[in-house]
Amino acid sequence: MNILIGGEAGQGLVTVGQILAKSLVRSGYSIFVTQSYQSRIRGGHNTFTIRVGVEDVIAPQEAVDLLVALDEETVKLHKEEMSSEGLIIADEAFDGADKATLKIPTRRLTSDQYANTAALGAVVALLGLDGQLVARTVEDYFGKAHPEIAEENRRVLEESFRWAAGQAGAFEKLLPTVAHPSQRLMMNGNEAIALGAITSGVKFFSFYPMTPATSIGLTLAAWAKDMGLVVEQAEDEIAAINMALGASFSGAPSMVGTSGGGFALMVEGVSLAAMTETPVVIVVAQRPAPATGLPTRTEQADLEFVLHAGHGEFPRAILSPGTVEGCFYLTRKAFELAEKFQGPIFIMTDEFLADSYRAVRPFEVEALSPIQPWSLEKPSVSIPYCRYAITDTGISTRILPGLTEHLIVADSDEHTEDGHLTEDLLVRKRMVEKRLKKAEAIRAEVIPPQARGEEKPDLLLLCWGSSEGAVVEASSMMSSRGIRTATLHFSQVWPLVSEHFMGRLQEAKEVVCVEGNATGQLARLIRRETGFHIRNRVLRYDGLPITPDFILRELNQER
């Protein structure tokens, strides 16, 4: 089932959407939330869409089964998207609904301030959810800080629930009951990145607010006191990355979060991290560009930018999670790589994944191994200490300033092994080679792309990042029609190790790359690195997320 809640910013649709989504998760259902909102404080048409099912839901759906209209415009805009048996829930004063509609007497039930809660009560009754469970979720949402608001919301919820239950003659319960609900968490991609960073031992996070990365910092700030970490909102992105490098140089595992426009300002800091061999994790949450673009929409168009950001030649790794769980575990992987190889490591997400709430099973954090940024033991090093000692792996022993008797010298210029500035061109050559040696070790730890489906398929769908669920579902639907399909999802897009995937590409009769950009950036990168040309592509760049329906339409395989 696909539930779309629509209205203007300021009408509380996100509030009721989150309460409904969390209630569904607590009732044992799987959910997949897609948010669409305009770049404005009030007004504009926004939606909060919840796809819900008993089995795992892995992608959004376009057809709407239950439309919850908080304003009249929502009915007009979305009534044509309704499924054949779809139902509209709207205020009795709204016009324009020629579909099956449950009209709520909102003004008899409550004031305009709580109209969203009245709609929520009707939805809860129609879905057959436990009213008391939803009421407890309302109380949890508003918390002890606003008991009067929680109480009034609960009263309106119960009254609306009773009214809707009395209208049930024409409507049956829309969701099957989950007999034994399993414990799950409702979490979006940014929250999972924050939690992954906390379990990795992050101690410093700096950022300048930029959609869609901002909530990473907000989530970390909420836990900062309990977890002993510092979250700093800087005056701009240049300051943010330089603060993070300073904190990391001092021994505090550090991360920054931004989007494309903000990352453009951080690029010089990326090169500084490489030259000083300072660990830092950089999250780039993509949105449509150039310039300000569409600040609240989604895209996958910054891969080539992140891959080549920074002047000079130095190694890096780029991780691209496709699920909320992937955001958690790949953030841990990013910290591990940054600390081990002493340099910048990237996590690429996008607005779709950042804002997409999903039902996830609790992470088994007790089983996770700690990520040790540096040795607490006094290292055995020669005197004078050489921070940039040339080694077989390119990785030098890292000592923190102030913790030993050793002098630690760092320089953004080219430097000798002991850190002092140099114009010796032979030393320059050796230092470039030292830094590039790390690339070999990074390649040895690359995560192979995940393959699903048929061996030697007729059709192989290749993708990266947040499009994973849509591609897997589209493949499954085509397989059910007798088409031999398979998928290949890259959760790490750099470095590319051809041995991990070339066999799959060569064995497929047809390969199609699915990406959220206009030029097929991953397909072009694969051709550059391997010579394999992926001619057929499904590309989306209108600001909307890739859906199974979109993929099927582009492949002339309607749902």
Secondary structure, DSSP 8 states (H G I E B T S, - for coil): -EEEEEEEETS-HHHHHHHHHHHHHHTT-EEEEEEE--SSSSEEEEEEEEEEESS---S--SSEEEEEESSHHHHHHHGGGEEEEEEEEEETT-----S-EEEE-HHHH--GGGHHHHHHHHHHHHHT--HHHHHHHHHHHHTTT-HHHHHHHHHHHHHHHHHHHTTTTS----S---SS----EEE-HHHHHHHHHHHTT--EEEE---TTTHHHHHHHHHHHHHHT-EEEE-SSHHHHHHHHHHHHHTT--EEEEE-HHHHHHHHHHHHHHHHHT--EEEEEEE-S-STT--TTS-----HHHHHH-SSS----EEE---SHHHHHHHHHHHHHHHHHHTSEEEEEEEHHHHH--EEE----GGGS----SS-SS-----SS--TT---SSS------TTSSSS-----SS-B-TTS-B---HHHHHHHHHHHHHHHHHHHHT----EEEE-SS-SEEEEEEGGGHHHHHHHHHHHHTTT--EEEEEESEEES--GGGTHHHHHHSSEEEEEESSSS-HHHHHHHHHH-----EEEE--SSS---HHHHHHHTT---
